[in-house]
Amino acid sequence: NQILDLGDCKIENSKLKINTGTNATMTSTIEIQDNNVSSFEVRAKPNDDCDISYFEVSNDGGLTFSQQYNLVGFLNTPLNFSTPGKPVQAKITLRSDADNSKPELDNFVLIVKR
């Protein structure tokens, strides 16, 4: 998916970062799949400060999103949508605090499955 809205994020040195504030959410474009998808998996390269950052995924065109999945803890993990659907969209929220001052995401790949 491509970026629809950077929100308070920015791209710097090919990495997704917080532009202003302590929370920033990037939303991808909606990608219509040929068949209904019922599960997904995320591959990404977060830095060590992404411990409190998360992603959410939709397969109904962004009307509803999955629960918030930790950007570090749920990588390479098969996850299920509550119902099958075709229009897939992702949101990534970078969060910072005293222990996670500069969250950065080098890449994010969403793999959807029937």
N, C-alpha and C positions, 0 to 999 in steps of 0.2 A: 504494500500500500504506500501511497505517497502522502505528503503532508497536506491537510486541508486547512488547519489553523494552528499556528505556533503558540497561541495564547501568550503567556508570560515566559515562554521558552525562547531560546535563540540557538542557532547553529553557529558554532565557532570551532575552527580547526576540525571540521567534519564530525563534531560531537554535539549531541543535544545537551544543553545546559540551562540553568535558570537564568533568565535575563534580569528580572526584578523580583524582590520579595523572597519568601521562604517556600512557597508552593507555586508550581507552574505546570500546566497541563497542555500537552500537545495532542491534537486529534487528527487521525488519518482520514484520507478520502474514503468513500464507501466503494467497495469492490464487489460487484455482483458475481456470484459463482454460478457455474453451469448447473450444479446440482445442490440440493440442500446439504448443509454441513451440520454435523452434530457434535464434533469435538475439535479441539485445537491444541497447539503446542507453541511455545514461544522460545526462540533462541535469541540471545542478546549478549552484549558485552558491557555490563554496567561496571563502574569503578567501585572502589571500596566504600564510597560515601552514599551508595544507593540502598542502604539497609532499610530505610523507612519510605522509600519510593515504591510505586506500584503501577500495575497496568490493569486495564479492563478491556473486555472484548464484547462486541455485539454481533449478532447474526440476524438482526431485524432492522438494519439500516440506521442504527443509533437511537432507536426509540427506547430500548432498554439495554443495559450493559450487565455483564457478569459481575460477580462480586469483585472486590479489589484483591488482586493477587500480588504478593510481594515480588518486587522486581528481581530479587536475588534468590529467594527461596523456592520459586515456582518455575524456574527455567528448566527446559528439557523435560517437562512433566506433562503427560497427556491429561487434558482437562475437558469436561463435557459442558455443552450448552444445555440449558433446561429444555429447549425445544429446537428442532431442526429449522434452518432458515438459509437464505441465499445472500442477502446483502451484508457483507462483513465490514466492520469498522473497529478500530482500536483507539484507545486513549492511554497515554502514558503521563503519569503525574510524578514529577521530581519534587522531593521534599527535602528541606535542609533544617538542621538544628545544630546545637553545639557539638555533637559527636559526628555529624554528617554534614560538614560545612559546604562541600562543593560536589554535589552529585552530578555525574556525567554519564551519558550513554553513548557508546561508540557505534553500536548498531542494534537493530531490533527486527527480527524476522518472525512473522506470524504464519504458522503452517496450519491450514484447515483440512479437516478430513470428513469424509462422508460417513 
